[in-house]
Amino acid sequence: MKYAQPKPHHSASSLLMTFAFVLGWACSDPIEPAYQDYQAPAPIPDPTPEEPDPGVTRPDRPSIATNDLPQGELPTAPEVNPAPVALPTEPLTPVEQPPAPVTPPPEPTSPPPHKVYLIGDSLMVGATNAAKAALEQEYELTIHAKVGDSVSKRMPYIEEAAREGAEAVIIQLGINDVGGGCPVAESTMHSRIGQALDTVAAARCVFWVNSQERYVTGPYAAKLNCSAPVLNRIIAEEVEKRDNAELVDFRATMDADPGSLNSGDGLHLNSAGMQAAAEAYRNALASCR
């Protein structure tokens, strides 16, 4: 009886020997010249962490190299010693500042006078209507004027003004006292005018109206051209002695154009002169504050 013959079994060692033989044969053949000079490319190095940016180096502060620090430790700023500050050895002298300008407070102003007295002779008589028109709407006005009266004859009305508490008094007297011409009894006139001013010393303002000095026509011209300047000087001297008294220089108005403000007798006032007198009274009172 015939038995079938088993196929030969190749062992692992025989396979390895066979592969080594074939490989040795293949390597024994020459390689084509085109490939003999071939060189393998250089291996690509493993990526390394980028170098840290050293940053901007300041001359007064050293740079910090973080790669020199142990892993996980934060850098610390180097200690900087500030330059010493020189302190003054002498005490400081304060700088003197100029004083601020001081604005003086405004001077207090009083209300205008309310109760006003006008006391005079024939010159004021002529100006009465003009004075009332100019003053009655602003003031409580009282006028005592009479033709031919002197200072002494008008004293009762000056006393009334003081008694009634007049705040302002205007006096136009004296020309009848010196109407006889020169010489003038100067001591008597000083006494009369001074007494009148002292009587109203409590009034806020007292005004004395002086006289014209240049008379050009009429029976009084020669005598008054001599005595009127003396009268005006005495009035000015007595007014100067008292704080509440002022001079109303009506002479300047009358003598600016001699005779132009006089009536036909050369002494009394025409209509223009009356208006000028009322305006002088008004200006005087306006200054009483």
Backbone as CSV, one residue per row, in Angstrom:
resi,resn,N_x,N_y,N_z,CA_x,CA_y,CA_z,C_x,C_y,C_z
1,MET,0.886,-1.149,0.000,0.000,0.000,0.000,0.912,1.183,0.000
2,LYS,0.481,2.135,-0.887,1.293,3.327,-0.963,0.674,4.401,-0.127
3,TYR,1.530,5.117,0.561,1.111,6.255,1.352,1.554,7.532,0.681
4,ALA,0.756,8.462,0.832,1.115,9.781,0.228,2.268,10.380,1.014
5,GLN,3.296,10.954,0.278,4.472,11.538,0.929,4.141,12.976,1.381
6,PRO,4.433,13.337,2.633,4.166,14.737,3.108,5.090,15.745,2.440
7,LYS,4.540,16.983,2.193,5.339,18.066,1.579,6.397,18.521,2.583
8,PRO,7.531,18.850,1.994,8.626,19.263,2.925,8.222,20.547,3.694
9,HIS,8.631,20.637,4.884,8.317,21.778,5.783,9.549,22.653,5.923
10,HIS,9.398,23.910,5.592,10.526,24.851,5.684,10.516,25.479,7.045
11,SER,11.620,25.389,7.632,11.730,25.950,8.973,12.058,27.431,8.917
12,ALA,11.948,28.186,10.025,12.225,29.655,10.095,13.662,29.919,9.845
13,SER,14.546,29.051,10.255,15.975,29.286,10.055,16.320,29.184,8.606
14,SER,15.658,28.284,7.894,15.951,28.176,6.473,15.483,29.390,5.735
15,LEU,14.387,30.002,6.142,13.884,31.221,5.491,14.835,32.364,5.694
16,LEU,15.390,32.491,6.849,16.327,33.599,7.114,17.572,33.443,6.296
17,MET,18.023,32.215,6.130,19.232,31.972,5.337,18.964,32.320,3.902
18,THR,17.783,31.978,3.438,17.441,32.281,2.056,17.391,33.797,1.838
19,PHE,16.812,34.578,2.730,16.691,36.037,2.603,18.048,36.678,2.640
20,ALA,18.977,36.158,3.461,20.326,36.708,3.537,21.070,36.441,2.255
21,PHE,20.841,35.294,1.643,21.511,34.988,0.394,21.080,35.922,-0.709
22,VAL,19.765,36.121,-0.778,19.235,36.996,-1.839,19.735,38.414,-1.645
23,LEU,19.742,38.867,-0.413,20.179,40.246,-0.149,21.630,40.408,-0.476
24,GLY,22.420,39.446,-0.178,23.846,39.522,-0.507,24.063,39.527,-1.984
25,TRP,23.272,38.805,-2.690,23.388,38.823,-4.140,23.015,40.160,-4.709
26,ALA,21.951,40.720,-4.171,21.500,42.014,-4.716,22.513,43.093,-4.450
27,CYS,23.147,43.052,-3.338,24.099,44.119,-3.000,25.394,43.929,-3.737
28,SER,25.636,42.724,-4.267,26.892,42.508,-4.985,26.869,43.123,-6.343
29,ASP,25.664,43.417,-6.885,25.594,44.053,-8.219,25.886,45.537,-8.086
30,PRO,26.557,46.126,-9.014,26.835,47.574,-8.968,25.558,48.388,-9.136
31,ILE,25.511,49.581,-8.405,24.378,50.477,-8.513,24.631,51.448,-9.622
32,GLU,23.588,51.917,-10.252,23.755,52.851,-11.361,24.527,54.067,-10.904
33,PRO,25.409,54.552,-11.782,26.281,55.712,-11.410,25.469,56.929,-10.975
34,ALA,24.255,57.176,-11.522,23.475,58.390,-11.175,23.172,58.446,-9.704
35,TYR,23.211,57.294,-9.045,22.851,57.273,-7.638,24.047,57.108,-6.727
36,GLN,25.269,57.004,-7.334,26.431,56.766,-6.497,26.777,57.982,-5.622
37,ASP,26.531,59.215,-6.110,26.882,60.429,-5.330,25.756,60.904,-4.440
38,TYR,24.730,60.228,-4.341,23.565,60.655,-3.531,23.948,60.638,-2.057
39,GLN,23.621,61.737,-1.372,23.844,61.862,0.083,22.503,62.129,0.751
40,ALA,22.298,61.497,1.804,21.036,61.693,2.545,21.001,63.099,3.141
41,PRO,19.869,63.737,3.099,19.778,65.101,3.685,20.047,65.047,5.175
42,ALA,20.557,66.240,5.633,20.852,66.330,7.074,19.557,66.239,7.851
43,PRO,19.634,65.557,8.933,18.397,65.411,9.732,17.928,66.763,10.273
44,ILE,16.627,66.938,10.257,16.034,68.182,10.760,16.121,68.162,12.284
45,PRO,16.763,69.149,12.843,16.896,69.128,14.322,15.536,69.308,14.982
46,ASP,15.487,68.774,16.140,14.254,68.938,16.919,14.028,70.416,17.251
47,PRO,12.784,70.850,17.168,12.524,72.269,17.520,12.887,72.557,18.970
48,THR,13.575,73.681,19.105,13.992,74.110,20.456,13.269,75.395,20.795
49,PRO,13.044,75.639,22.031,12.360,76.901,22.420,13.160,78.111,21.988
50,GLU,12.417,79.122,21.458,13.077,80.343,20.997,13.793,81.018,22.151
51,GLU,14.898,81.673,21.731,15.652,82.411,22.731,14.790,83.557,23.260
52,PRO,14.780,83.776,24.540,13.971,84.893,25.074,14.502,86.231,24.582
53,ASP,13.553,87.110,24.318,13.906,88.470,23.873,14.564,89.203,25.034
54,PRO,15.800,89.591,24.829,16.463,90.249,25.969,15.821,91.568,26.329
55,GLY,14.983,92.131,25.397,14.317,93.405,25.708,15.280,94.565,25.603
56,VAL,14.781,95.690,26.029,15.575,96.919,25.962,16.338,97.057,27.255
57,THR,17.596,97.214,27.121,18.443,97.349,28.307,18.583,98.815,28.664
58,ARG,18.139,99.215,29.881,18.270,100.600,30.344,19.608,100.765,31.028
59,PRO,20.248,101.910,30.818,21.578,102.086,31.412,21.548,102.117,32.933
60,ASP,20.422,102.525,33.496,20.372,102.622,34.957,19.802,101.368,35.606
61,ARG,19.479,100.358,34.810,18.855,99.163,35.378,19.330,97.937,34.595
62,PRO,19.996,96.971,35.250,20.499,95.792,34.512,19.369,94.932,33.996
63,SER,19.640,94.283,32.864,18.636,93.388,32.293,18.569,92.104,33.111
64,ILE,17.459,91.434,32.996,17.245,90.205,33.759,17.190,89.042,32.784
65,ALA,18.059,88.115,32.922,18.064,86.925,32.059,17.187,85.866,32.710
66,THR,16.046,85.656,32.126,15.101,84.718,32.736,15.510,83.272,32.539
67,ASN,16.346,83.024,31.513,16.718,81.622,31.283,17.732,81.127,32.305
68,ASP,18.269,82.056,33.139,19.211,81.619,34.163,18.510,81.269,35.462
69,LEU,17.194,81.466,35.494,16.463,81.218,36.731,16.001,79.771,36.777
70,PRO,15.865,79.242,37.970,15.296,77.882,38.081,13.886,77.871,37.522
71,GLN,13.516,76.690,37.012,12.206,76.569,36.398,11.106,76.838,37.426
72,GLY,10.127,77.694,36.989,8.997,78.017,37.850,9.242,79.184,38.786
73,GLU,10.422,79.780,38.772,10.714,80.908,39.684,10.641,82.207,38.907
74,LEU,9.895,83.195,39.409,9.729,84.488,38.740,10.923,85.377,39.032
75,PRO,11.283,86.201,38.057,12.434,87.097,38.274,12.046,88.202,39.258
76,THR,13.001,88.699,39.960,12.798,89.834,40.872,13.626,91.011,40.399
77,ALA,13.048,92.193,40.570,13.758,93.401,40.121,14.959,93.648,41.004
78,PRO,16.051,94.034,40.386,17.247,94.313,41.201,17.014,95.539,42.063
79,GLU,17.652,95.575,43.174,17.529,96.718,44.083,18.258,97.917,43.500
80,VAL,17.535,99.037,43.466,18.109,100.271,42.910,18.276,101.255,44.048
81,ASN,19.474,101.730,44.231,19.740,102.719,45.272,19.679,104.117,44.651
82,PRO,18.654,104.954,45.050,18.578,106.292,44.451,19.755,107.153,44.887
83,ALA,20.065,108.088,44.010,21.159,109.004,44.314,20.783,109.851,45.527
84,PRO,21.707,110.106,46.413,21.379,110.925,47.602,21.018,112.346,47.202
85,VAL,20.028,112.912,47.922,19.581,114.287,47.682,20.237,115.187,48.711
86,ALA,20.859,116.234,48.198,21.528,117.177,49.096,20.490,118.071,49.751
87,LEU,20.423,118.078,51.065,19.491,118.922,51.799,20.163,120.234,52.152
88,PRO,19.368,121.319,52.197,19.980,122.614,52.533,20.477,122.607,53.966
89,THR,21.632,123.184,54.139,22.212,123.265,55.475,21.775,124.505,56.216
90,GLU,21.294,125.531,55.483,20.831,126.757,56.123,19.310,126.812,56.047
91,PRO,18.689,127.451,57.016,17.215,127.548,56.967,16.755,128.351,55.768
92,LEU,15.642,127.898,55.190,15.107,128.581,54.018,14.524,129.929,54.416
93,THR,14.787,130.900,53.585,14.240,132.240,53.817,12.986,132.399,52.986
94,PRO,11.842,132.629,53.618,10.611,132.769,52.821,10.682,133.981,51.904
95,VAL,10.127,133.806,50.723,10.104,134.887,49.747,8.951,135.826,50.094
96,GLU,9.293,137.052,50.300,8.273,138.028,50.655,7.446,138.390,49.437
97,GLN,6.157,138.224,49.576,5.250,138.586,48.501,4.750,140.014,48.721
98,PRO,4.641,140.772,47.627,4.127,142.132,47.801,2.692,142.091,48.292
99,PRO,2.350,142.990,49.171,0.960,142.974,49.682,-0.039,143.226,48.576
100,ALA,-1.148,142.533,48.666,-2.205,142.718,47.671,-2.779,144.121,47.793
101,PRO,-3.050,144.723,46.652,-3.621,146.083,46.728,-4.959,146.069,47.445
102,VAL,-5.108,147.021,48.299,-6.335,147.137,49.073,-7.220,148.194,48.429
103,THR,-8.381,147.760,48.045,-9.336,148.702,47.454,-10.155,149.324,48.562
104,PRO,-10.035,150.621,48.721,-10.802,151.240,49.807,-12.290,151.116,49.555
105,PRO,-13.038,150.907,50.596,-14.492,150.812,50.410,-15.051,152.141,49.938
106,PRO,-16.092,152.088,49.171,-16.674,153.350,48.698,-17.171,154.186,49.872
107,GLU,-16.985,155.454,49.725,-17.438,156.347,50.780,-18.967,156.306,50.867
108,PRO,-19.448,156.187,52.096,-20.910,156.153,52.231,-21.517,157.487,51.797
109,THR,-22.593,157.402,51.109,-23.281,158.601,50.652,-24.599,158.734,51.397
110,SER,-24.889,159.950,51.788,-26.136,160.219,52.492,-27.212,160.571,51.481
111,PRO,-28.439,160.338,51.821,-29.518,160.760,50.918,-29.534,162.279,50.818
112,PRO,-30.056,162.811,49.760,-30.107,164.270,49.625,-30.944,164.891,50.735
113,PRO,-30.659,166.136,51.058,-31.446,166.788,52.115,-32.909,166.894,51.717
114,HIS,-33.751,166.822,52.712,-35.191,166.893,52.445,-35.753,168.280,52.779
115,LYS,-35.461,168.757,53.968,-35.993,170.060,54.409,-34.968,171.153,54.118
116,VAL,-35.352,172.099,53.274,-34.431,173.134,52.803,-35.031,174.513,53.071
117,TYR,-34.166,175.411,53.581,-34.562,176.813,53.809,-33.739,177.717,52.898
118,LEU,-34.402,178.683,52.262,-33.744,179.749,51.506,-34.057,181.079,52.203
119,ILE,-33.035,181.814,52.610,-33.208,183.057,53.371,-32.381,184.143,52.689
120,GLY,-33.044,185.266,52.285,-32.297,186.282,51.559,-32.971,187.637,51.516
121,ASP,-32.397,188.501,50.646,-32.868,189.869,50.464,-33.567,189.991,49.112
122,SER,-33.548,191.199,48.545,-34.291,191.451,47.307,-33.780,190.630,46.131
123,LEU,-32.504,190.259,46.134,-31.993,189.429,45.039,-32.684,188.059,45.034
124,MET,-32.908,187.514,46.211,-33.612,186.231,46.298,-35.100,186.402,46.039
125,VAL,-35.647,187.553,46.395,-37.054,187.806,46.098,-37.300,187.662,44.603
126,GLY,-36.410,188.283,43.824,-36.578,188.203,42.381,-36.452,186.777,41.848
127,ALA,-35.654,185.938,42.494,-35.422,184.567,42.011,-36.358,183.546,42.634
128,THR,-37.337,183.994,43.436,-38.196,183.057,44.167,-38.965,182.124,43.239
129,ASN,-39.615,182.673,42.244,-40.420,181.827,41.353,-39.550,180.808,40.618
130,ALA,-38.411,181.235,40.122,-37.503,180.315,39.427,-36.992,179.243,40.394
131,ALA,-36.732,179.641,41.641,-36.252,178.682,42.631,-37.309,177.633,42.955
132,LYS,-38.555,178.075,43.084,-39.624,177.117,43.362,-39.771,176.116,42.221
133,ALA,-39.709,176.605,41.003,-39.840,175.710,39.846,-38.700,174.693,39.799
134,ALA,-37.517,175.108,40.225,-36.350,174.222,40.140,-36.240,173.258,41.315
135,LEU,-36.826,173.615,42.471,-36.518,172.861,43.685,-37.698,172.180,44.359
136,GLU,-38.915,172.686,44.166,-40.034,172.186,44.954,-40.345,170.709,44.730
137,GLN,-40.041,170.179,43.564,-40.328,168.765,43.317,-39.332,167.844,44.026
138,GLU,-38.184,168.366,44.415,-37.156,167.544,45.049,-37.053,167.764,46.545
139,TYR,-37.444,168.929,47.028,-37.206,169.281,48.423,-38.469,169.857,49.067
140,GLU,-38.514,169.753,50.383,-39.516,170.475,51.170,-38.964,171.895,51.365
141,LEU,-39.449,172.803,50.595,-38.806,174.116,50.434,-39.526,175.197,51.232
142,THR,-38.750,175.993,51.973,-39.241,177.173,52.679,-38.371,178.360,52.283
143,ILE,-38.998,179.451,51.821,-38.260,180.637,51.389,-38.687,181.835,52.237
144,HIS,-37.692,182.479,52.851,-37.921,183.722,53.594,-37.011,184.793,52.980
145,ALA,-37.570,185.628,52.119,-36.785,186.687,51.459,-37.583,187.990,51.480
146,LYS,-36.870,189.103,51.658,-37.539,190.412,51.737,-36.624,191.502,51.179
147,VAL,-37.218,192.416,50.453,-36.468,193.525,49.872,-35.904,194.407,50.994
148,GLY,-34.614,194.738,50.865,-33.967,195.687,51.780,-33.493,195.115,53.095
149,ASP,-33.696,193.824,53.351,-33.300,193.285,54.657,-31.794,193.032,54.733
150,SER,-31.278,193.178,55.937,-29.866,192.923,56.238,-29.728,191.566,56.920
151,VAL,-28.501,191.214,57.268,-28.254,189.943,57.943,-28.972,189.927,59.288
152,SER,-28.832,190.998,60.037,-29.429,191.020,61.376,-30.953,190.956,61.321
153,LYS,-31.579,191.583,60.317,-33.041,191.551,60.220,-33.573,190.175,59.810
154,ARG,-32.739,189.382,59.150,-33.167,188.040,58.755,-32.810,186.979,59.795
155,MET,-32.176,187.366,60.890,-31.763,186.380,61.901,-32.936,185.571,62.470
156,PRO,-34.124,186.154,62.677,-35.233,185.315,63.188,-35.541,184.128,62.284
157,TYR,-35.376,184.284,60.988,-35.689,183.185,60.061,-34.538,182.160,59.997
158,ILE,-33.332,182.663,60.235,-32.207,181.730,60.348,-32.391,180.874,61.601
159,GLU,-32.847,181.505,62.685,-33.126,180.748,63.908,-34.270,179.761,63.694
160,GLU,-35.244,180.153,62.910,-36.342,179.230,62.605,-35.840,178.001,61.866
161,ALA,-34.956,178.229,60.916,-34.402,177.096,60.168,-33.717,176.107,61.102
162,ALA,-32.973,176.648,62.079,-32.308,175.759,63.032,-33.317,175.041,63.900
163,ARG,-34.316,175.761,64.317,-35.327,175.180,65.201,-36.149,174.100,64.507
164,GLU,-36.418,174.289,63.243,-37.227,173.335,62.477,-36.403,172.165,61.927
165,GLY,-35.131,172.163,62.221,-34.286,171.043,61.787,-34.001,171.023,60.302
166,ALA,-33.771,172.198,59.736,-33.441,172.249,58.307,-32.154,171.472,58.047
167,GLU,-32.173,170.665,57.013,-30.979,169.889,56.652,-30.029,170.707,55.790
168,ALA,-30.562,171.619,55.017,-29.740,172.492,54.182,-30.317,173.899,54.237
169,VAL,-29.426,174.901,54.310,-29.831,176.305,54.384,-29.014,177.087,53.369
170,ILE,-29.697,177.890,52.559,-29.036,178.782,51.602,-29.315,180.220,52.030
171,ILE,-28.236,180.993,52.228,-28.350,182.388,52.682,-27.779,183.302,51.601
172,GLN,-28.525,184.312,51.242,-28.061,185.315,50.282,-28.339,186.713,50.886
173,LEU,-27.417,187.129,51.736,-27.569,188.389,52.471,-26.228,189.136,52.520
174,GLY,-26.317,190.446,52.847,-25.107,191.224,53.089,-24.967,192.461,52.235
175,ILE,-25.552,192.438,51.030,-25.365,193.586,50.158,-26.026,194.840,50.725
176,ASN,-27.139,194.689,51.463,-27.779,195.848,52.100,-26.972,196.331,53.298
177,ASP,-26.174,195.463,53.881,-25.334,195.867,55.019,-24.195,196.785,54.567
178,VAL,-23.767,196.645,53.309,-22.618,197.437,52.816,-23.050,198.397,51.709
179,GLY,-24.330,198.643,51.608,-24.812,199.504,50.528,-24.337,200.934,50.609
180,GLY,-23.881,201.361,51.775,-23.393,202.731,51.910,-21.995,202.922,51.378
181,GLY,-21.396,201.877,50.873,-20.049,201.996,50.320,-18.969,201.825,51.360
182,CYS,-17.814,202.333,51.038,-16.651,202.203,51.918,-16.556,203.429,52.842
183,PRO,-15.929,203.281,53.999,-15.359,202.034,54.513,-16.430,201.092,55.058
184,VAL,-16.100,199.827,55.083,-17.006,198.792,55.595,-16.609,198.478,57.031
185,ALA,-17.601,198.375,57.865,-17.346,197.970,59.260,-17.078,196.462,59.273
186,GLU,-15.834,196.119,59.032,-15.505,194.715,58.824,-15.741,193.866,60.071
187,SER,-15.380,194.359,61.234,-15.578,193.556,62.448,-17.060,193.266,62.675
188,THR,-17.896,194.275,62.381,-19.341,194.077,62.536,-19.840,193.020,61.559
189,MET,-19.367,193.082,60.326,-19.811,192.105,59.322,-19.299,190.702,59.664
190,HIS,-18.074,190.591,60.162,-17.580,189.276,60.599,-18.480,188.708,61.688
191,SER,-18.866,189.557,62.624,-19.696,189.098,63.729,-21.075,188.652,63.258
192,ARG,-21.707,189.452,62.397,-23.061,189.122,61.939,-23.070,187.828,61.118
193,ILE,-22.143,187.736,60.181,-22.109,186.540,59.326,-21.719,185.313,60.141
194,GLY,-20.743,185.476,61.040,-20.347,184.346,61.884,-21.470,183.867,62.773
195,GLN,-22.247,184.818,63.332,-23.374,184.441,64.187,-24.434,183.682,63.404
196,ALA,-24.707,184.142,62.174,-25.705,183.457,61.359,-25.272,182.022,61.055
197,LEU,-24.009,181.830,60.712,-23.514,180.479,60.412,-23.527,179.584,61.646
198,ASP,-23.183,180.133,62.782,-23.186,179.323,64.005,-24.602,178.904,64.405
199,THR,-25.586,179.740,64.067,-26.968,179.425,64.427,-27.449,178.137,63.748
200,VAL,-26.990,177.904,62.541,-27.405,176.697,61.810,-26.253,175.683,61.730
201,ALA,-25.465,175.614,62.795,-24.323,174.699,62.813,-24.755,173.238,62.769
202,ALA,-25.999,172.962,63.188,-26.469,171.563,63.192,-26.952,171.105,61.823
203,ALA,-27.131,172.031,60.912,-27.581,171.639,59.568,-26.460,170.886,58.854
204,ARG,-26.847,169.974,57.987,-25.841,169.216,57.244,-25.037,170.122,56.329
205,CYS,-25.704,171.016,55.618,-25.035,171.904,54.675,-25.604,173.308,54.805
206,VAL,-24.691,174.290,54.844,-25.085,175.696,54.844,-24.322,176.380,53.713
207,PHE,-25.039,177.061,52.847,-24.430,177.733,51.692,-24.675,179.240,51.806
208,TRP,-23.606,180.013,51.563,-23.753,181.469,51.531,-23.422,181.943,50.123
209,VAL,-24.370,182.671,49.531,-24.213,183.140,48.153,-23.549,184.525,48.191
210,ASN,-22.405,184.641,47.501,-21.722,185.944,47.502,-22.316,186.874,46.442
211,SER,-21.742,188.043,46.312,-22.332,189.109,45.491,-21.457,189.418,44.279
212,GLN,-22.077,190.025,43.273,-21.286,190.530,42.157,-20.433,191.691,42.640
213,GLU,-19.340,191.939,41.945,-18.411,192.997,42.342,-18.279,194.094,41.283
214,ARG,-18.751,193.824,40.096,-18.601,194.803,39.015,-19.996,195.322,38.613
215,TYR,-20.305,196.481,39.107,-21.578,197.137,38.789,-21.285,198.206,37.737
216,VAL,-22.044,198.189,36.684,-21.719,199.082,35.557,-22.687,200.246,35.407
217,THR,-23.870,200.110,35.925,-24.860,201.188,35.790,-25.643,201.349,37.082
218,GLY,-26.413,202.403,37.163,-27.331,202.605,38.274,-26.721,203.410,39.399
219,PRO,-27.587,203.865,40.324,-27.160,204.730,41.419,-26.294,204.041,42.465
220,TYR,-26.212,202.706,42.425,-25.464,201.988,43.452,-24.057,201.578,42.987
221,ALA,-23.779,201.766,41.747,-22.569,201.209,41.158,-21.309,201.688,41.856
222,ALA,-21.152,203.001,42.031,-19.903,203.525,42.583,-19.644,202.985,43.987
223,LYS,-20.670,203.006,44.847,-20.489,202.547,46.219,-20.248,201.041,46.293
224,LEU,-21.026,200.286,45.534,-20.910,198.817,45.626,-19.635,198.297,44.975
225,ASN,-19.114,198.988,44.002,-17.847,198.551,43.417,-16.719,198.596,44.441
226,CYS,-16.900,199.413,45.491,-15.911,199.479,46.566,-16.202,198.463,47.659
227,SER,-17.459,198.403,48.097,-17.788,197.609,49.287,-18.072,196.133,49.000
228,ALA,-18.550,195.797,47.806,-18.901,194.397,47.511,-17.695,193.461,47.600
229,PRO,-16.497,193.856,47.083,-15.349,192.959,47.247,-15.002,192.699,48.711
230,VAL,-15.166,193.715,49.578,-14.888,193.524,50.999,-15.891,192.537,51.590
231,LEU,-17.163,192.703,51.235,-18.194,191.786,51.712,-17.872,190.349,51.309
232,ASN,-17.496,190.154,50.079,-17.217,188.792,49.597,-16.021,188.171,50.334
233,ARG,-15.026,188.961,50.635,-13.874,188.440,51.368,-14.286,187.988,52.768
234,ILE,-15.109,188.792,53.462,-15.548,188.433,54.813,-16.397,187.161,54.784
235,ILE,-17.279,187.064,53.808,-18.095,185.843,53.676,-17.195,184.623,53.517
236,ALA,-16.211,184.718,52.627,-15.323,183.579,52.377,-14.542,183.197,53.624
237,GLU,-14.082,184.163,54.373,-13.302,183.864,55.579,-14.160,183.190,56.646
238,GLU,-15.392,183.644,56.820,-16.252,183.031,57.827,-16.699,181.630,57.404
239,VAL,-16.972,181.443,56.138,-17.352,180.111,55.641,-16.204,179.124,55.829
240,GLU,-14.988,179.580,55.600,-13.819,178.709,55.693,-13.640,178.150,57.105
241,LYS,-14.114,178.841,58.106,-13.930,178.416,59.495,-14.859,177.275,59.899
242,ARG,-15.846,176.956,59.096,-16.881,176.014,59.514,-16.975,174.833,58.538
243,ASP,-17.021,173.629,59.116,-16.982,172.420,58.284,-18.242,172.227,57.456
244,ASN,-19.373,172.692,57.968,-20.626,172.430,57.254,-21.008,173.563,56.307
245,ALA,-20.153,174.558,56.163,-20.479,175.730,55.337,-19.704,175.701,54.026
246,GLU,-20.363,176.177,52.967,-19.753,176.252,51.640,-20.110,177.600,51.011
247,LEU,-19.228,178.053,50.142,-19.442,179.308,49.417,-20.057,179.015,48.055
248,VAL,-21.119,179.720,47.709,-21.685,179.661,46.357,-21.172,180.893,45.613
249,ASP,-20.304,180.653,44.660,-19.626,181.768,43.975,-20.510,182.318,42.853
250,PHE,-21.534,183.052,43.253,-22.413,183.679,42.265,-21.735,184.887,41.597
251,ARG,-20.714,185.404,42.262,-19.950,186.511,41.684,-19.375,186.137,40.328
252,ALA,-18.834,184.924,40.217,-18.234,184.508,38.953,-19.264,184.504,37.833
253,THR,-20.480,184.098,38.156,-21.537,184.082,37.141,-21.928,185.498,36.741
254,MET,-22.112,186.377,37.707,-22.549,187.748,37.423,-21.479,188.568,36.725
255,ASP,-20.225,188.394,37.114,-19.151,189.226,36.565,-18.554,188.668,35.280
256,ALA,-18.994,187.484,34.858,-18.485,186.954,33.595,-18.841,187.873,32.441
257,ASP,-20.017,188.485,32.506,-20.446,189.464,31.497,-21.159,190.583,32.261
258,PRO,-20.407,191.530,32.805,-20.980,192.527,33.726,-22.205,193.229,33.146
259,GLY,-23.245,193.274,33.952,-24.480,193.964,33.587,-25.460,193.130,32.791
260,SER,-25.016,191.989,32.205,-25.917,191.221,31.330,-27.023,190.524,32.112
261,LEU,-26.822,190.289,33.406,-27.829,189.605,34.217,-28.536,190.563,35.179
262,ASN,-28.263,191.867,35.039,-28.898,192.866,35.902,-30.085,193.510,35.204
263,SER,-31.014,193.966,36.058,-32.141,194.771,35.536,-31.654,196.205,35.273
264,GLY,-32.597,197.084,34.979,-32.220,198.440,34.611,-31.553,199.235,35.701
265,ASP,-31.778,198.913,36.966,-31.146,199.682,38.041,-29.702,199.272,38.277
266,GLY,-29.233,198.245,37.572,-27.844,197.815,37.708,-27.560,196.978,38.931
267,LEU,-28.559,196.741,39.789,-28.356,195.978,41.024,-29.140,194.680,41.033
268,HIS,-30.414,194.758,40.758,-31.274,193.585,40.838,-31.161,192.729,39.572
269,LEU,-31.817,191.599,39.573,-31.650,190.604,38.503,-32.746,190.727,37.463
270,ASN,-32.356,190.541,36.215,-33.359,190.379,35.165,-33.774,188.908,35.117
271,SER,-34.618,188.554,34.135,-35.128,187.172,34.092,-34.003,186.155,33.923
272,ALA,-33.007,186.486,33.113,-31.874,185.560,32.944,-31.082,185.432,34.241
273,GLY,-30.927,186.559,34.953,-30.235,186.518,36.237,-30.990,185.708,37.273
274,MET,-32.312,185.802,37.249,-33.123,185.003,38.179,-32.955,183.515,37.918
275,GLN,-32.951,183.117,36.650,-32.737,181.706,36.304,-31.340,181.259,36.720
276,ALA,-30.373,182.150,36.565,-28.997,181.811,36.961,-28.906,181.609,38.470
277,ALA,-29.626,182.453,39.233,-29.612,182.302,40.690,-30.257,180.985,41.100
278,ALA,-31.401,180.644,40.498,-32.071,179.376,40.819,-31.177,178.182,40.484
279,GLU,-30.454,178.274,39.384,-29.537,177.183,39.014,-28.393,177.068,40.012
280,ALA,-27.917,178.210,40.525,-26.860,178.175,41.540,-27.361,177.509,42.821
281,TYR,-28.592,177.803,43.224,-29.171,177.154,44.407,-29.263,175.634,44.183
282,ARG,-29.738,175.280,43.026,-29.934,173.854,42.719,-28.611,173.093,42.730
283,ASN,-27.582,173.663,42.136,-26.259,173.007,42.103,-25.692,172.865,43.506
284,ALA,-25.905,173.873,44.332,-25.405,173.796,45.699,-26.057,172.637,46.456
285,LEU,-27.371,172.548,46.361,-28.078,171.480,47.069,-27.696,170.095,46.556
286,ALA,-27.411,169.999,45.253,-27.015,168.706,44.689,-25.686,168.210,45.271
287,SER,-24.870,169.139,45.738,-23.572,168.756,46.321,-23.677,168.381,47.788
288,CYS,-24.831,168.549,48.381,-25.018,168.277,49.807,-25.322,166.792,50.001
289,ARG,-24.312,165.999,50.345,-24.474,164.564,50.551,-23.810,164.125,51.857
